[in-house]
Each structure stands twice: as structure tokens, then as C-alpha cells.
């Protein structure tokens, strides 16, 4: 069984060269072993550096399949720093006390800039991905320190609708807590990158003050509901009706849990 690493945009996004060369050594090794008569124990896993959390989710899912085939997916505990068998999204939803898990404790832990692997999946349901600066990986490994972790945070913005005041607030947020760049995504919303773990809560509280949140903006949840962003394609009244339906559908799909408020917005024992 083989797990390969690569960057699907290294030879250009969507190019034939990228398609042919992505994780090519791993795929070539798999083909060679098959030609030599080896029996494939598991389909080749692939980790893409272009994914929002790099290779981590891909490797986690592949490792979970490997554990299952080996019959150790039910084993209790794990050795060393291993997080154990990876749980599915549905297991995480059912076993984390309505999306609470250990997120609050993980974000309050000042001894590390990352959250544990299981929480990297859980935090997606609250609108964030854990990332690290891959350009600094080798240097930091030589220094014996952990990777330069940070978080991407995406706003929940059904239909891409916002006010001018909210736009200004987001610009301030990305300057104060992120890397200074405010990204507009194809999901009709904003996201900010480079937020350090110690600033995650403050970032989400600043968004909340501007009447925005990040609940369910990433991961295996509703993310965002889109609609036309051009008011000139129909009458003003019809466009408002479409937007109202967009909000209604999105609100219907939201998790019914107070976990987001407890983890990211509450201060003290309020």
C-alpha cells in the first residue's frame, strides 16, 4: 500500500502536465509493483498540497482505511503522538457533544500553535481550516520546532450579501488578525488566511460584532447557499425574494447546537 504526496498546481492549474505528473512517483511505484506480481492491499492514497489543510485529510482517510483492512481500527489508545484511527465526519458529528469536542480546550492551549488532528476536522464545522506555511517546513524541521501553523477562517454569507459596513469590518479584521489579504471566494463569501491560533477567537468575535459568523462555512455541512449576485437580471422585488429563500434554506441546514457560541464567542462563565 502506498500514499503519495504532490502539488496538483505545480505545473499549472488544470494543465495536462499537472494531471500527468501529480504524485507521479507514487503512482509509478504502484504500477511497477503490480507488474512484478505484487497484490495491491489498498488503493494508492494521494495527498495534495493545494488542499486547504494540505495532505492531512487525505492521509487521515487513507490511514483509516488501512487500519480497517489490518483489523486494528477498533484498537483502544495509540502509541506516541499517533491520534489513532481517523473517525468519519458522521462519527465526529455524533460523538463530539453536538460539535463541541475538545475545541475549547485545544484553542486555550498556549503550548502549541496547532489543534489535535481530530479537532482539525471538527473545526471545519465552525468555518475554519488549520494550515501551515509549507515554505517554512524544512527550515523549522531543522530547527526542531513545529510547523508554522495558522488558520483560514471563512464567513457564512448566504447569497454573498453584505453591507458596506461589514465590508469595512472585514478589511479591518484581515489587517488586525490575519495576513492582510481579504479573499473573495467562488462560494460568494470572504475568507481570511494566516490567523494564529491565539487570535482565532478574537477574529470570530470581531466578525460577530459586525453581525456575521462562520458557523458551518467549511467541512461536511451546508457551507454556503448561493444565488444570483446580479440584481440587474430581475426586478428588485424578485431579487429580494430570491435572497430571502437563500437565507431560509441556509438557516434550515445549520447545525442545531450552541457549540459555536460557547467555543468562540463566550468569555468567562457568561
C-alpha positions in Angstrom: 0.0 0.0 0.0 1.3 3.4 -1.0 0.5 7.0 0.0 1.9 9.7 -2.4 2.4 13.4 -2.0 2.2 16.1 -4.6 1.0 19.5 -5.7 -1.7 19.4 -8.3 -0.9 23.0 -9.4 2.9 22.7 -9.6 2.9 22.5 -13.4 0.0 25.0 -13.7 -3.6 24.8 -12.5 -5.7 22.5 -14.7 -2.9 21.7 -17.2 -2.2 18.3 -18.7 1.3 18.3 -17.2 -0.2 18.7 -13.8 -2.6 15.9 -14.4 0.2 13.6 -15.6 2.8 14.5 -13.0 0.8 14.9 -9.9 2.2 12.4 -7.3 3.8 10.6 -10.2 6.5 8.7 -8.2 3.9 7.1 -6.0 1.7 6.1 -9.0 4.7 4.8 -10.9 5.8 2.7 -7.9 2.3 1.3 -7.6 2.3 0.3 -11.3 5.7 -1.2 -11.0 4.8 -3.4 -8.0 1.7 -4.6 -9.8 3.7 -5.6 -12.9 6.1 -7.5 -10.6 3.2 -9.6 -9.3 2.5 -7.8 -6.0 -1.1 -7.8 -4.8 -2.4 -4.3 -4.1 -3.5 -4.2 -0.4 -5.1 -0.8 -0.7 -5.7 1.8 -3.4 -2.9 4.3 -3.6 -3.7 7.3 -1.4 -2.9 10.8 -2.6 -2.2 14.0 -0.6 -2.4 17.3 -2.4 -0.6 20.4 -1.1 -3.3 22.5 -2.7 -6.0 21.2 -0.4 -6.8 23.7 2.4 -5.2 21.5 5.0 -2.6 20.1 2.7 -2.2 16.3 2.8 -3.7 15.9 6.3 -7.3 15.0 5.5 -6.3 12.7 2.5 -3.7 10.9 4.7 -6.2 10.6 7.6 -8.8 9.0 5.4 -6.3 6.7 3.8 -4.8 5.7 7.2 -8.3 4.9 8.4 -8.9 2.5 5.5 -5.5 0.9 6.2 -6.3 0.4 9.9 -9.6 -1.1 8.9 -8.0 -3.6 6.5 -5.4 -4.5 9.1 -8.2 -5.1 11.6 -6.9 -2.6 14.1 -9.4 0.2 13.6 -11.2 -0.9 16.9 -8.0 -0.8 18.9 -8.0 1.4 22.0 -5.5 4.1 22.5 -2.5 4.9 20.3 1.2 4.9 20.8 3.4 8.1 20.9 1.9 11.1 19.2 -0.4 9.0 17.0 -4.0 10.2 17.1 -5.3 6.8 16.4 -7.8 5.7 13.7 -9.4 8.6 11.9 -13.2 9.0 12.5 -15.6 9.7 9.7 -17.4 13.0 9.5 -20.6 11.4 10.7 -18.9 9.8 13.7 -17.4 13.2 14.6 -20.9 14.8 14.5 -22.4 12.1 16.7 -19.5 11.8 19.2 -18.4 15.4 19.9 -21.3 16.6 22.1 -23.0 18.4 19.2 -19.8 19.7 17.6 -18.1 20.7 20.9 -15.5 18.0 21.3 -12.3 19.4 22.8 -12.2 22.5 20.7 -12.4 25.0 23.6 -9.5 23.3 25.4 -7.5 23.0 22.3 -7.8 26.7 21.4 -6.9 27.7 25.0 -3.7 25.5 25.0 -0.9 28.0 24.6 1.9 25.4 24.4 1.3 24.8 20.7 0.2 26.7 17.6 -2.0 23.8 16.3 -5.0 21.8 17.4 -5.0 18.0 17.6 -5.8 16.0 14.4 -9.4 15.1 15.4 -10.1 18.8 16.1 -8.8 19.8 12.7 -11.8 18.0 11.3 -14.2 19.3 13.9 -13.2 23.0 13.5 -14.3 22.8 9.8 -17.9 22.7 11.0 -17.2 26.0 12.6 -15.8 27.7 9.5 -12.1 27.2 9.7 -9.2 25.1 8.4 -5.9 24.6 10.1 -3.0 25.2 7.7 0.8 25.6 7.8 3.3 27.5 5.8 4.9 24.8 3.6 7.7 27.2 2.5 8.9 27.1 6.1 8.5 23.4 6.8 12.0 22.3 6.1 13.6 25.2 7.9 11.5 24.6 11.0 12.1 20.9 11.0 15.9 21.5 11.0 15.3 23.8 14.0 13.4 21.2 15.8 10.2 23.2 16.1 6.7 22.6 15.0 5.4 23.8 11.6 4.2 27.4 11.3 0.6 26.7 11.8 -2.2 29.2 11.2 -5.9 29.1 10.4 -8.1 30.1 7.4 -11.5 31.4 8.5 -14.5 31.7 6.2 -17.5 33.9 6.8 -21.1 32.5 6.5 -22.6 34.8 3.9 -25.7 33.3 2.1 -26.1 34.7 -1.4 -22.9 36.8 -0.9 -25.0 39.6 0.6 -23.2 42.1 2.8 -23.4 45.8 3.8 -20.7 48.4 3.2 -20.1 48.5 7.0 -19.5 44.7 7.0 -17.0 45.1 4.2 -15.1 47.7 6.1 -15.2 45.5 9.3 -13.8 42.6 7.3 -11.0 44.7 5.9 -10.1 45.8 9.5 -10.2 42.1 10.7 -7.8 40.9 8.0 -5.4 43.7 8.9 -5.6 43.1 12.6 -5.7 39.4 12.9 -4.8 37.8 9.5 -2.2 38.2 6.8 -3.7 41.4 5.5 -5.4 39.8 2.5 -9.2 39.6 2.2 -10.2 36.9 -0.3 -13.5 36.7 -2.1 -14.2 33.1 -2.9 -16.3 31.3 -5.6 -18.6 30.4 -2.7 -19.9 34.0 -2.6 -18.2 34.9 0.6 -15.0 36.1 2.3 -12.2 34.2 3.9 -9.0 35.3 5.7 -5.8 33.4 6.0 -2.8 33.4 8.4 -4.8 33.7 11.6 -2.7 32.4 14.5 -4.4 30.1 17.0 -4.3 32.7 19.8 -6.3 35.1 17.5 -8.9 32.7 16.2 -11.5 33.6 18.9 -10.8 37.3 18.6 -11.3 37.1 14.9 -14.6 35.4 15.2 -15.7 37.8 17.9 -14.9 40.7 15.7 -16.9 39.2 12.9 -19.8 38.6 15.3 -19.7 42.3 16.3 -20.3 43.1 12.6 -23.3 40.8 12.6 -21.5 37.9 10.8 -20.4 34.5 11.9 -18.6 31.5 10.4 -20.9 28.6 11.6 -20.9 25.7 9.1 -18.9 27.6 6.5 -16.5 24.7 5.9 -16.4 20.9 6.1 -19.2 18.4 5.7 -22.0 20.8 6.5 -24.0 23.3 4.5 -21.1 25.7 3.8 -22.9 28.4 1.8 -26.0 28.7 -0.2 -25.6 30.6 -3.4 -27.9 32.7 -5.6 -27.5 35.3 -8.3 -25.3 38.2 -7.3 -26.5 40.4 -10.2 -29.5 42.5 -9.2 -30.0 43.7 -12.8 -31.1 40.2 -14.1 -34.5 40.6 -12.5 -36.6 43.2 -10.6 -35.6 44.4 -7.2 -38.6 42.7 -5.6 -37.8 39.4 -7.2 -34.2 39.6 -6.3 -35.1 40.2 -2.7 -37.5 37.2 -2.8 -34.7 35.0 -4.1 -32.3 36.2 -1.4 -34.9 35.6 1.3 -35.3 32.0 0.1 -31.5 31.7 0.1 -31.3 32.7 3.7 -34.3 30.4 4.6 -32.6 27.4 3.0 -29.3 28.1 4.6 -30.8 28.6 8.1 -32.7 25.4 7.8 -29.4 23.5 7.1 -27.5 25.0 10.0 -26.4 22.7 12.9 -28.8 23.0 15.8 -26.2 23.4 18.5 -24.9 26.2 20.8 -21.3 24.9 20.4 -20.2 27.7 18.2 -21.3 30.4 20.7 -19.8 28.5 23.6 -16.4 27.8 21.9 -15.7 31.1 20.1 -17.9 33.9 21.4 -18.4 33.3 25.2 -16.0 35.0 27.6 -15.7 33.7 31.1 -18.8 32.0 32.7 -21.4 34.1 30.9 
